[in-house]
Amino acid sequence: MTTATVTSKGQITLPAAVRASLGLEAGSRVEFVEVSPGQFSIVPATSPVAALKGMLGKPARPVTVEAMNAAIAAQGAKAR
């Protein structure tokens, strides 16, 4: 079992074996997910950009800058 010590500021250093297993490096973010009362799981909060592929379904159709400006102007006119 791997352990870590909580500092007076409430910080811990994840042991190297844990960081390697989770694929974490400097600057990585983690989430603490409560799996049951008093028990948490540490999950990497960063995902590679490739994981976003297919998130929006079918590719969007191309739109001209003029069409975008017209849509923005139309929405702006409604908001007032």
C-alpha atoms as an extended CHARMM CRD file, in Angstrom:
* protein
*
        80  EXT
         1         1  MET       CA              0.0000000000        0.0000000000        0.0000000000  PROA      1               0.0000000000
         2         2  THR       CA              1.3130000000        3.4520000000       -0.9450000000  PROA      2               0.0000000000
         3         3  THR       CA              0.8720000000        6.3240000000        1.5080000000  PROA      3               0.0000000000
         4         4  ALA       CA              1.3170000000       10.0950000000        1.5160000000  PROA      4               0.0000000000
         5         5  THR       CA              1.4520000000       12.6780000000        4.2950000000  PROA      5               0.0000000000
         6         6  VAL       CA             -0.8360000000       15.7060000000        4.4900000000  PROA      6               0.0000000000
         7         7  THR       CA              1.0730000000       18.9610000000        5.1230000000  PROA      7               0.0000000000
         8         8  SER       CA             -0.1000000000       21.7710000000        7.4140000000  PROA      8               0.0000000000
         9         9  LYS       CA             -1.4860000000       23.4750000000        4.2650000000  PROA      9               0.0000000000
        10        10  GLY       CA             -3.5850000000       20.4010000000        3.3960000000  PROA      10              0.0000000000
        11        11  GLN       CA             -1.3430000000       19.3610000000        0.5220000000  PROA      11              0.0000000000
        12        12  ILE       CA             -0.0170000000       15.9220000000       -0.3950000000  PROA      12              0.0000000000
        13        13  THR       CA              2.5570000000       14.7010000000       -2.8720000000  PROA      13              0.0000000000
        14        14  LEU       CA              1.3390000000       11.7790000000       -4.9260000000  PROA      14              0.0000000000
        15        15  PRO       CA              3.9410000000        9.0260000000       -4.8770000000  PROA      15              0.0000000000
        16        16  ALA       CA              5.7830000000        8.4240000000       -8.1660000000  PROA      16              0.0000000000
        17        17  ALA       CA              4.1720000000        4.9990000000       -8.6220000000  PROA      17              0.0000000000
        18        18  VAL       CA              0.6680000000        6.5200000000       -8.3450000000  PROA      18              0.0000000000
        19        19  ARG       CA              1.5120000000        9.3700000000      -10.7660000000  PROA      19              0.0000000000
        20        20  ALA       CA              2.9160000000        6.8870000000      -13.2750000000  PROA      20              0.0000000000
        21        21  SER       CA             -0.0900000000        4.5850000000      -12.9890000000  PROA      21              0.0000000000
        22        22  LEU       CA             -2.5090000000        7.4840000000      -13.5650000000  PROA      22              0.0000000000
        23        23  GLY       CA             -0.3870000000        8.9750000000      -16.3540000000  PROA      23              0.0000000000
        24        24  LEU       CA              0.0380000000       12.2580000000      -14.4720000000  PROA      24              0.0000000000
        25        25  GLU       CA              2.8010000000       14.7690000000      -14.9970000000  PROA      25              0.0000000000
        26        26  ALA       CA              3.5180000000       18.2910000000      -13.7600000000  PROA      26              0.0000000000
        27        27  GLY       CA              0.4600000000       20.4710000000      -14.2920000000  PROA      27              0.0000000000
        28        28  SER       CA             -1.9820000000       17.5580000000      -14.5220000000  PROA      28              0.0000000000
        29        29  ARG       CA             -5.2910000000       17.9140000000      -12.7100000000  PROA      29              0.0000000000
        30        30  VAL       CA             -7.0760000000       15.2210000000      -10.7240000000  PROA      30              0.0000000000
        31        31  GLU       CA            -10.6260000000       14.7970000000       -9.4460000000  PROA      31              0.0000000000
        32        32  PHE       CA            -11.5560000000       13.2220000000       -6.1390000000  PROA      32              0.0000000000
        33        33  VAL       CA            -14.6890000000       11.1210000000       -6.6270000000  PROA      33              0.0000000000
        34        34  GLU       CA            -16.5090000000        9.8680000000       -3.5400000000  PROA      34              0.0000000000
        35        35  VAL       CA            -17.2500000000        6.1880000000       -4.1520000000  PROA      35              0.0000000000
        36        36  SER       CA            -18.7920000000        5.6100000000       -0.7130000000  PROA      36              0.0000000000
        37        37  PRO       CA            -18.9320000000        7.6360000000        2.5090000000  PROA      37              0.0000000000
        38        38  GLY       CA            -15.3470000000        8.3320000000        3.5480000000  PROA      38              0.0000000000
        39        39  GLN       CA            -13.8010000000        6.6360000000        0.4840000000  PROA      39              0.0000000000
        40        40  PHE       CA            -12.5560000000        8.5310000000       -2.5410000000  PROA      40              0.0000000000
        41        41  SER       CA            -11.0970000000        7.5710000000       -5.8770000000  PROA      41              0.0000000000
        42        42  ILE       CA             -8.4830000000        9.7670000000       -7.5820000000  PROA      42              0.0000000000
        43        43  VAL       CA             -9.2060000000       10.1780000000      -11.2910000000  PROA      43              0.0000000000
        44        44  PRO       CA             -7.1540000000       12.1270000000      -13.8540000000  PROA      44              0.0000000000
        45        45  ALA       CA             -9.1590000000       15.1960000000      -14.8940000000  PROA      45              0.0000000000
        46        46  THR       CA             -7.1400000000       15.7950000000      -18.0400000000  PROA      46              0.0000000000
        47        47  SER       CA             -7.8410000000       13.9470000000      -21.2450000000  PROA      47              0.0000000000
        48        48  PRO       CA             -5.9410000000       13.9900000000      -24.5100000000  PROA      48              0.0000000000
        49        49  VAL       CA             -7.4780000000       16.0990000000      -27.2640000000  PROA      49              0.0000000000
        50        50  ALA       CA             -8.0460000000       12.9330000000      -29.2880000000  PROA      50              0.0000000000
        51        51  ALA       CA            -10.6260000000       11.8530000000      -26.6680000000  PROA      51              0.0000000000
        52        52  LEU       CA            -12.8850000000       14.6930000000      -27.8640000000  PROA      52              0.0000000000
        53        53  LYS       CA            -13.1450000000       13.2180000000      -31.3730000000  PROA      53              0.0000000000
        54        54  GLY       CA            -16.7180000000       12.3540000000      -32.2800000000  PROA      54              0.0000000000
        55        55  MET       CA            -18.1470000000       14.2660000000      -29.3310000000  PROA      55              0.0000000000
        56        56  LEU       CA            -20.3030000000       16.4540000000      -31.5800000000  PROA      56              0.0000000000
        57        57  GLY       CA            -21.5430000000       13.7130000000      -33.8480000000  PROA      57              0.0000000000
        58        58  LYS       CA            -21.5680000000       14.3980000000      -37.5710000000  PROA      58              0.0000000000
        59        59  PRO       CA            -19.2110000000       17.0580000000      -38.9050000000  PROA      59              0.0000000000
        60        60  ALA       CA            -20.7620000000       20.5160000000      -39.0980000000  PROA      60              0.0000000000
        61        61  ARG       CA            -21.3370000000       22.0740000000      -42.4870000000  PROA      61              0.0000000000
        62        62  PRO       CA            -18.9990000000       24.8940000000      -43.4810000000  PROA      62              0.0000000000
        63        63  VAL       CA            -20.3120000000       28.4090000000      -42.8540000000  PROA      63              0.0000000000
        64        64  THR       CA            -18.9930000000       31.6340000000      -44.3350000000  PROA      64              0.0000000000
        65        65  VAL       CA            -17.8490000000       34.5410000000      -42.1970000000  PROA      65              0.0000000000
        66        66  GLU       CA            -20.6780000000       36.6070000000      -43.6580000000  PROA      66              0.0000000000
        67        67  ALA       CA            -23.2480000000       33.9990000000      -42.5470000000  PROA      67              0.0000000000
        68        68  MET       CA            -21.7360000000       33.9400000000      -39.0370000000  PROA      68              0.0000000000
        69        69  ASN       CA            -21.8490000000       37.7460000000      -38.8170000000  PROA      69              0.0000000000
        70        70  ALA       CA            -25.4920000000       37.7450000000      -39.9700000000  PROA      70              0.0000000000
        71        71  ALA       CA            -26.4350000000       35.1400000000      -37.3270000000  PROA      71              0.0000000000
        72        72  ILE       CA            -24.6320000000       37.1200000000      -34.6150000000  PROA      72              0.0000000000
        73        73  ALA       CA            -26.3740000000       40.3260000000      -35.6750000000  PROA      73              0.0000000000
        74        74  ALA       CA            -29.7620000000       38.5930000000      -35.6920000000  PROA      74              0.0000000000
        75        75  GLN       CA            -29.2660000000       37.1900000000      -32.1740000000  PROA      75              0.0000000000
        76        76  GLY       CA            -27.9640000000       40.5440000000      -30.9190000000  PROA      76              0.0000000000
        77        77  ALA       CA            -31.0770000000       42.2760000000      -32.2320000000  PROA      77              0.0000000000
        78        78  LYS       CA            -33.2940000000       39.7630000000      -30.3390000000  PROA      78              0.0000000000
        79        79  ALA       CA            -31.4560000000       40.2630000000      -27.0430000000  PROA      79              0.0000000000
        80        80  ARG       CA            -32.2460000000       43.9680000000      -26.8280000000  PROA      80              0.0000000000
